[in-house]
């Protein structure tokens, strides 16, 4: 029976002359991306199965050598029939190899409907050269498996990726900081049962982190199963509001109240910054809503440099006037020809 050829090198995105380390790195990257515990998108589980099956073959030098004997001219999806006598040769080859068996990381074929027809045709299923792989897969889990001729079949699975949130101040985002956060997660116990666990994490806040960005704590997620690598912890950053500033990308905006005569005549006034107070020059004839820019006084940028601080002018009039102020205002009104509604 013809089966569809599987290009395992293409599945992992590596060249045919890739080293074992390159194959392992490619697998770990893809497995973490498509693992069903992490990726719930349609097709992710099938993709994970293909990735794991490809790694099952290519990580073992003996099975990789046998796979390479099929030749490099096949294309994925083409009809394929094993060469005559292939499985018999496979039995002799495997017998002489000392029975090393398969070790599959993060993949129990029984969980995904078994190996593909192509794998079964090349490396054998229940009656294949690897001693009952199809039936042995049903034993699954952490321990060794029967029906493998003593070779064993161990499942390694990377730990779950945990997610949480951390709230920081604007000063933390500006200068960077170290904070502790306590999260409640669900992790498997020794028997594989899920239980609630409370853990405290030390988090390093890098300067320039923005609201909504994600900090990754590598290896701080769920523990791996069967010797697999632990997962990561992903923390979404929330920057708490600051009464002094509004944040616009990497720029900070603050409101600077000024008196009418300061707007008309010009003045110097203090404005807050995250480095302390600064003095700005208000030009004569300034208008309400006009912004004065203090370059480099905003938030740090990831690529270097800083945003700006914008002081937005707001003209404020006194709610109550002294007799002298009223007299001066009346003189100004009588002498001035300025009509704000005609401008």
Secondary structure, 3 states (H helix, E strand, C coil): CCEECCCHHHHHCCCCCCCHHHHHHHHHHHHHHHCCCCCCCCCHHHHHHHHHHHHHHHCCHHHHHHHHCCCCCCCCCCEECCCCCHHHHHHHHHHHCCCCCCEEECCCHHHHCCCCHHHHHHHCCCCCCCCCHHHHHHHCCCCCCCCCCCCCCEEEECCCCEEEEEEECHHHHHHCEEEEEEEEEEEECCCCCEEEEEEEEEEEECCCCCCCCEEEECCCCCCCECCCCCCCEEEEEEECCECCEEEECCEEEEEEEEEHHHHHHCEEEEEEECCEEEEEEECCCCCCCCEEEECCCCCECCCCCECCEEEEEEEECCCCCCHHHHHHHHHHHHHCCCCHHHC
